């Protein structure tokens, strides 16, 4: 409907007039609805599409626009965003979250990039070719997608989406450090799960167990950082159970093993509150360990083993979030 005189005279009717015209021509109701709704959401108070066809078209339209402008290096800078790319990204995020769409956002982005490349668009292919020329190509012949998307600099587009999601979460009242703690984990591309994980982490840290475990984590991380800096070693090897001398360090070692199994099982079921409850079991053994056990034992082998035990605390918490990003 963009070429009609009606929309030319009243631009705010774009989409709506398209729906009317489509209905008058006997188009499928879902197609008519998609013509109107695929522009949405236009602003923060605007609703998101509800019909499945409209949802798909809205996402495709916004992702296609973002990839196209990204490829020709027309990105938002500072307060300047002449093509409303931030609004498009927020629109994608709102649609995914409000309709609880379970998808890896990287997949449709990759498809959009490949579509531009394979169409031979004269304005975009040279830009992508230039990135490909500079990229390190994998040897695998089947890695054409990896060549194009990796060279395209999509990490920047992913960062752009992450920044928009962080803005959205902060507007919704989420703590910025909790958002950072979740985003610091690898492969965080399912927006619905990111939201659930941030919420569960916030609820956990509002409890006494959560706050105390965070304090224990930070103490362990500080000791490890200092010792690794002094020795030039990393204490990420296996703990030697035979070198655990004190009852409290044995109890902590066993508690971490049990908790990690429960945490992994809960995360596999996408039950992040249950994963946090499993972590809460570490609060008491961590406290007892620091109260009763001297980490810097005179025996170098025992000291190194205890430092590796502290690393297990760090790794156990990292299953749910990067606690080093959390303030407090």
N, C-alpha and C positions, 0 to 999 in steps of 0.2 A: 504493500500500500504506500510505500515511500514516494512513488512516482505519481500518485493521484493528486488531483487539485485539492481534495479535502484535507489531506495530511499536509500538503504544501501550505495551505492557509492556516491550519490548526495542527502544528507539529505534535502537540500533546496527545493527539488522537492516533498516533502511530501504533500499530498493533491492534487497537480496538477496531479501527475501520477495516483492517485486514480480516479480522474475524467476521465482521458483518458481510464483507464481500464474499468470503469463503463460504459462509452459510448460505448466502443467496445463490451461489453457484453449485450448491449441493455437496460440498466437501464433507468428509467424515468429521463428526463433532470434535474428535480428538485433534485433528489437523487444524480445525478452526480455532480451538482453544490454544493450541501451541503457537499459532501466529500472533495471538494477543499476548500470551503469557511468557514467551521466551525472552522478552526484554527484561523481565523481572528478576531480582528486585532492583529497582532503579535507585531507591534511597533507603535509609535505615528503617523508615516506617512502612515501607512497601512490603507486601507479602511475597512469598516465593511460590513458584509454580507447584501445582498439586497433581495434575494429570501426568501420567508416565511419559507420554509423548512430549509434552511441554517441558518436562524436566530434562529429558535427553537433549532436546534441541537447545534449551537454554544453556546447559553445560557445554555442549559442542560449540555453540556460538561464542561463548566467553573464552573458552580455552583456545579456540582457533584465533581469536583476536589477539590474545596475549602472546601466543607463540609467534604470530606474524609480526607484531610490533617488536617483539624481542629479537627476532632474527635480523631485522634491519636496524637494530640498536636504537630504537625509539623507546627508551625506558623513562619512567618517572624520575625526576631529579629534584630533591628538596621539596619545595612547595608546588613545583610545576608538574602537572599531570594532564596535558592538553587532550589526551585521548581517553581519559577516565579509566586507566588500567587498574588503578587501585580499587575503584568501584567494581570493575569486572572480577577481580580476584576475590573481593569480599562477597560478591554475588555467588561465586562458585562455593565459597566456604559456607555461606548461609544455606544454600540449597542442600549441600551435602549433610550439614549438621541438622537442620530442621526436618529434613526428610529421612534422616538416619540412614544414609546410603553407605553401605560398606564397600568401599573400593580403595584400591591403591591409586592415589591421584597421579602417580608417575606414569601409569599405563596409558590413560587417555592423553596425557601430555606428550608421551613418546609417539603415540599414533598421529597426533597433530603435526609433530615435527617431520615424521616420515612422509606424511601426506604432502606437505609443502615441498619437500625435497623431490619426491617422485613425480609431482606435477610439472617440475621443471620451471617453476615460476621465475622469470628473468630477474626480478628484483631481489629475490630471497636466496636462490641457489648460490650465487657468488659469495654471499655472506657466509652461508653454511660451508661452502667449499673451502673458504679461507680458514675457518676453524678446523675443518677436517685436515687440511694441509699441515696444521701445527700440532695436531693431536698425535698421541702415540697409539697406533692401531694394534689391537690384539691380532694374534696369528690366526685365530679361528676364522675360517671362511664364512661361517654362519653369523658372524658378528656385525653385519651391515648396520643393523639398528644401533648397536653399541657405538659403531664408528660415527654415525651421524649425530645421535643424541649426545654422546659423550663430548664430541668436538663442538657441539652447538653451544656449550656453556650453560647447560640446563641447570647446573647447580645454582647458578644465579637466579633462575626462575623459581627453583624450589625454595631458595632463601627468601625470595619475594613473597611467596605464599606463606612461608613460616612467619615472616614479619607481620603480614596481614592477619594471620590467625592469632598471633600474640596480641595485636591491637584489639581484635574482637574479644579475646578472653579477658583482657584487662578491663574493657568496657563492661563486660559481664561480671566483673568483681573478682576475677581470679588473681592470685598473687603472681607477680612477674617472675619471681625466683622459682616457683613451682613449675611454671611453664617452661623455663629454661632447663630445669632438672629433668623434665620428661623429654624435651627436644634433644637433650644431649645424648640420649640413647640412640643406637643405630636403628635404621629402617623405620622411623616414625612417619609413616605415610598415610595411615588410616586415621582420618580426622576424628571419626566417632570414638575410636579407641583412645586417642590422645586426650580428648575431653574427659572420658571416663577415668583415665589414669590420673589426670591432674586433680579431678574431684576426689578420688579415693586418697590420694596423697595428702591433700588439704585436710580431709577428715581425720586421717591418721595423725598428722602433726598437731592437731587440736587436742589430742589425748596426752595424758601424762607419759604413757609408754612411748608414744611417738616422739615427744620432746626429749625424753631421756635417751632414747636410742640415737637420735640425731646428735646429741651431745657426745655420746660414746663413739659414734662414727667419726666426728670431727677430732676427737682426741686421738683415735687410732690413726686417722689420716695425717694429722700433724706429726705424730711420732714417726710414721713411715716416711713422710716427706723429708724430715730432718736426717733420719738414718740413711736414706737412699742418697741424699745429697752428700753426706759425709763419706760414705763408703763407695759411692759410684755404682752400687749394685741395685738391682730390683728384686724385691722379695715376693715374687709372684709364683714361686715354685710350690711343689707339694709340701704339705706339713708332714713331718715324720712323727707319727703317733707314738713311736717308741721313745722319743725324746721329750714327751710331755710329762713333766714331773709332778707339778702341783695339781691337787684335785680340781681347782677352779679352772685351770687351763684345759684339763681333760673334759670337764663339763661344758666349757665353751665350745670346744672342738666338736663334741657330740651334738650340741644344740644347733650349731651352724649347719651341720650335715642334715639334721632332721628338718630344720626350717627351710633350707634351700629346696629340699624335695617338695615340701608343701607349697612353697612359693611358686615353683615351676609348674606344679599341677594346677594351682589356682589361675596362673597367667594363661595356661593352656586353655582353661575354661572361660577366659576373659572376665574372671571375677577378681577385680583388683582390690576390692575391700577385703576379701578373704586373704589375698596375698599380703596385704598390710597386717592383717591379724596374725598371720604366720610369722612375719618379721617381728611383731611385738613380743614374741616368745624369747627373743634374744636380749631383751632389755635387762632382765635380772642376771643372766650369766655374764653379760658384758660388764655390768656394774661390779659384780663380784671379782671378775678377772682383774680389773683395774685397782680394786681395793686390796687384793691379796697377793697379786703376782708382780714381781719386778721384771719388767720387760728387758731392760738392759742388764741381763745376768752377766757375771764375770766370764762364764763359759761361753765362748764365741759360738759354738754349735747350738747351744740352748737359746742364746740370744737371737740368732738368725731364725731358728724355728719359731720363736714367739713372734717375731716380726712377720713371718709368713702367716701365722695365725691371725695377726691384725689385718693382713691383706685379705683374708677370708671374710672378715667383717665387711670390708670395703666391697668385695665382690658380691656378697650376699645382698647388700642393699642396692647394688647397681642393677639387680634383676628387675627392680621396680622403678628406679629413678637414680639419677646421679646426685647423691646427697651433697657432693661438694659444691653444687650450685645453689644450695638452699641457705638462706640467711638465718642467723640465730646461733 
